[in-house]
Amino acid sequence: MKGIILLNGDPYSGGINTDGALVFCCDGAYSWAKGKVKIDKNIGDFDSLKEKPFPAPEEIYPAEKDFTDGEIALFKMLDSGVDEIEIYGGGGGREDHFLGNLQLLYKAHERGVAVKMITERSVIFPASGKIFLGKFKGTTFSVLPFGGVVHIMDSAGLKYRYPKSLSYGECRGVSNIVEDSKAYLTVDGCALVIINRGEV
């Protein structure tokens, strides 16, 4: 089952396919999501919202709490048994929130759930093992270490070759190009892959 989490960053203007998906909307995301997508649960402290969301929240969390609204939504989503998650509205806004939202990707990946954040400009996802990139032929993408050193075991169909490893503090994984429909990258460790949506 697919899960969708809507966050209160930059509103997402594209279409969101919610067919058969469980949709959780976090706090102020309701302002841009209402009427655009079906919402199964509204979650959060609602300190960013000036109206009552529908459906009514099962619980309103205190504004001062240990977890972000997105984190609470992710925990609930993971407990519901989904095997893939899409996150919208996670980019833009405050940089600390954006960086925090990237941590949600890592948590889901750590739990074995396929997850990606879709923004107006990018598709961002964590990956390990063999990463198939052929469907992004002709696009620019970047690979960053995520959670520790990532070792590059093999690659094909990319414009530039990678070094044997990428570590924190290095930018050598930024701006490669997918040149072949059979392109792939095999890594040991967790890589954060960022696809330039403007070219997809």
Secondary structure, DSSP 8 states (H G I E B T S, - for coil): -EEEEE-SSS---S----TT-EEEEEGGGHHHHTTTS--SEEES--TT-SS--SS--S----SS-SS-HHHHHHHHHHHTT-SEEEEES-SSS-HHHHHHHHHHHHHHHHTT-EEEEE-SSEEEEEEEEEEE-GGGTT-EEEEEE-SS-EEEEEEESBSS---SEE-TT--TTSSEEB-STT-EEEEEEEEEEEEEGGG-
